[in-house]
Amino acid sequence: MKHNKLHDTLLVAPGYLIYTVFMIIPLGMCFFYSFTNWDGISKNYKMIGLKNFRRLFADADFYNALKVTLIITVITVLIYNVLGVLLAVLLNRKSRACAFTKSAVFVPTVLSSVVVAFIWSYIMQTDGGVINTVLGVFGIAPYDFYATPLRTIVMISVIIAWNGLGLFLVIYVATLNTIPTELMEAAEVDGASGVQRFFKITLPLMMPGITINSILSMAGGLKQYDHVKVITGGGPGGATQTITLLSVEKAFEYNRRGYSSAIILVLFVMIVIVSAVQLSITKRREVKY
Amino acid sequence: MKKILSLILCALLICGTACAAFAEETKIVFCVNIQPQLPLEFWQSIADRYMAAKPDVKVEIIGNPSSNVTLPQYEKTLLATDQFPDIMVMQNPADFVPSGALLAFDEGDLDYLADPNVGKIDGKQYVANYKKQIIGVFYNKDMFAANGIEVPQTWQALVDASETLLAAGIQPFSLGLKDGWPQGQLANMFAGTDLLAKDLHWGAKRNADEVKFNNPDLQKAMEKYQTICTKYCGSNITGITYTQMLEQFFTGKAAMLPIGSWVNAEVAKAEQDFEVGWFTLPGDEDANVVSVFVNEGLSIGADTKYPEVCKDFIHFFFTDKELYGEFLKSEQLFSTTKETVEYDMIPLRKDMEEQIANMTEVEGFESMTGDDAFLPGLKDYFTNKMTQNIAIGADVASELDAFDEEWEIAKEAIDDAA
């Protein structure tokens, strides 16, 4: 079939247009505003060079937000990928129980993150929450999920993972189905144990899925906003604030849109670097057959 | 014949379109503050009543789409996206005035208000203040009586009362940090009693950099606030929401609720099985200072096409006594108009008015108005950061130093933009 350049261009043009309008231009604007003192509401602003970045790298709130973001990212990446792979291997069978479990794990994925966060904040309410009410029935003292910032962050991370695990599980199950059964059968005939088959055959051949999922989960963790916003609002005193939450706070509460753009730009660079490193590591481990 | 008919139809069509264009209706957008006591329907009823009186004007109501987005945040978003409303409920004009977003009222525009000068910024009035609210301590009269506690008249008496309640197994105060703002009311009261009562315009001095947040009076106030938060509010202050605070107090799980007079709306429901009382937060020597909020009202967008219509709408809101009375009744508010507006008040609301009659009124610390107002962003820093950190035990002096540093950043931003 003969290619027509104009035809091809017209076909991809809408996609490029949407990408440019909603991705490239906002990113360019973010880059530009990060060098200004724009308050987000005035018509005027000044170029202030690297002042926003200098302030950012001396801002204790930024480092705390970075710490919180990294904790959430590490926990969710571990759950999504370690638990995701294990569940995929365990559930990759043709039985009603496995099909039901896969559906049950996937259901939270279709729920809005805000809805999930609201549901869980009611479940974990210290006074009158579902968990503490049940504990009370058995005479157990209420558990304060908000007692320390770390406890709250861990709790939020688990909720995020509960909300998103289904999607990662689907990708892992799909990857597992691409592994030829002959390889497994040959290994079994050669006397390889289940654990050996998992580490020597299944895991290496799942690398393409692991690459995708680890990048998606890492980027998702670094961008985390909605669950934290609903459950703690970043409090108390900003102790559970993520980078995106800090950025929105600086833009819309403190009238510092230029500073907020600098925060987002740093986050963007972080995601690009982490994804690139991750991609190069996992790509190298992918095996071809 | 067909041609002639076609020509006539075309001519009629052109005339009709032209007339419609000339008779463009006057449409104003009104951004409101949607709350449980003032739902969208209430604000719509105001618009409907105005449109019935002025059929040539259309009023469209908009409001913050979610309780997760505060009204000022929503209004800033509207401003940044060129959708700033013609009229709006304004809570912190100091955040908007530097950007030139608000229209200043002319002398005489607000003559119907008791004090049209309250909250002026650089000598100009940007807000028609529509309510006065006071903050104090609601208390369970039955619990106080059962434990032999009198209404505290000094700080020490308040501590003693709290200890007595604790000893009786009762949580003295109901307070929570989870929603971010309720704890600020208690901090406001202490700052008002220990700092602002000595100098009503301390805020203007701070803005002129003549004084610092880290000063002995504010430090003392915040230490008292920390004492209440860490000792007398139960063990899970970080996980408690505003709704849970109300629930704790109105179901008798806590004896005192330090909050604004808007809680009278809850008292009016009369669902509690005890008598509710109210007192102002006592100082070291006496209880003679009350913190008031006069920061909220109606403002006009600087770019409105219809400034006179907007002023007329605001005039209508205040001078239609039935309408304004309904507004005041919703939260048992104090009116701000020259003429008295009667509404169905609960006894506690009347009692409050009598109690504060001879007290020194200071503005709510976080919501000081006019030239006393915090620089942009500092109100949020005070509520979302400093008061929360202090409530969970952070060092008060360090927190006040950090507040001063935040002031420097906010000031620098203003100077940069100038």
HADDOCK unambig.tbl for C-alpha pairs under 7 A between the chains (distance, minus, plus):
assign (segid A and resid 37 and name CA) (segid B and resid 413 and name CA) 6.88 0.50 0.50
assign (segid A and resid 37 and name CA) (segid B and resid 417 and name CA) 6.97 0.50 0.50
assign (segid A and resid 40 and name CA) (segid B and resid 80 and name CA) 5.93 0.50 0.50
assign (segid A and resid 41 and name CA) (segid B and resid 76 and name CA) 6.43 0.50 0.50
assign (segid A and resid 41 and name CA) (segid B and resid 79 and name CA) 5.87 0.50 0.50
assign (segid A and resid 41 and name CA) (segid B and resid 80 and name CA) 4.95 0.50 0.50
assign (segid A and resid 41 and name CA) (segid B and resid 99 and name CA) 6.31 0.50 0.50
assign (segid A and resid 42 and name CA) (segid B and resid 99 and name CA) 4.41 0.50 0.50
assign (segid A and resid 45 and name CA) (segid B and resid 417 and name CA) 6.08 0.50 0.50
assign (segid A and resid 46 and name CA) (segid B and resid 417 and name CA) 6.78 0.50 0.50
assign (segid A and resid 125 and name CA) (segid B and resid 239 and name CA) 6.95 0.50 0.50
assign (segid A and resid 126 and name CA) (segid B and resid 239 and name CA) 6.34 0.50 0.50
assign (segid A and resid 144 and name CA) (segid B and resid 236 and name CA) 6.66 0.50 0.50
assign (segid A and resid 146 and name CA) (segid B and resid 238 and name CA) 6.07 0.50 0.50
assign (segid A and resid 146 and name CA) (segid B and resid 239 and name CA) 5.41 0.50 0.50
assign (segid A and resid 147 and name CA) (segid B and resid 236 and name CA) 6.73 0.50 0.50
assign (segid A and resid 147 and name CA) (segid B and resid 238 and name CA) 6.90 0.50 0.50
assign (segid A and resid 232 and name CA) (segid B and resid 178 and name CA) 6.20 0.50 0.50
assign (segid A and resid 235 and name CA) (segid B and resid 178 and name CA) 6.97 0.50 0.50
assign (segid A and resid 236 and name CA) (segid B and resid 177 and name CA) 6.52 0.50 0.50
assign (segid A and resid 236 and name CA) (segid B and resid 238 and name CA) 6.64 0.50 0.50
assign (segid A and resid 236 and name CA) (segid B and resid 388 and name CA) 5.53 0.50 0.50
assign (segid A and resid 236 and name CA) (segid B and resid 389 and name CA) 6.68 0.50 0.50
assign (segid A and resid 237 and name CA) (segid B and resid 384 and name CA) 5.69 0.50 0.50
assign (segid A and resid 237 and name CA) (segid B and resid 385 and name CA) 3.87 0.50 0.50
assign (segid A and resid 237 and name CA) (segid B and resid 386 and name CA) 6.47 0.50 0.50
assign (segid A and resid 237 and name CA) (segid B and resid 388 and name CA) 4.89 0.50 0.50
assign (segid A and resid 237 and name CA) (segid B and resid 389 and name CA) 5.03 0.50 0.50
assign (segid A and resid 238 and name CA) (segid B and resid 385 and name CA) 6.16 0.50 0.50
assign (segid A and resid 252 and name CA) (segid B and resid 73 and name CA) 5.42 0.50 0.50
assign (segid A and resid 252 and name CA) (segid B and resid 76 and name CA) 6.68 0.50 0.50
assign (segid A and resid 253 and name CA) (segid B and resid 73 and name CA) 6.43 0.50 0.50
assign (segid A and resid 253 and name CA) (segid B and resid 377 and name CA) 5.49 0.50 0.50
assign (segid A and resid 253 and name CA) (segid B and resid 380 and name CA) 6.36 0.50 0.50
assign (segid A and resid 254 and name CA) (segid B and resid 376 and name CA) 6.10 0.50 0.50
assign (segid A and resid 254 and name CA) (segid B and resid 377 and name CA) 3.68 0.50 0.50
assign (segid A and resid 255 and name CA) (segid B and resid 376 and name CA) 6.73 0.50 0.50
assign (segid A and resid 255 and name CA) (segid B and resid 377 and name CA) 6.41 0.50 0.50
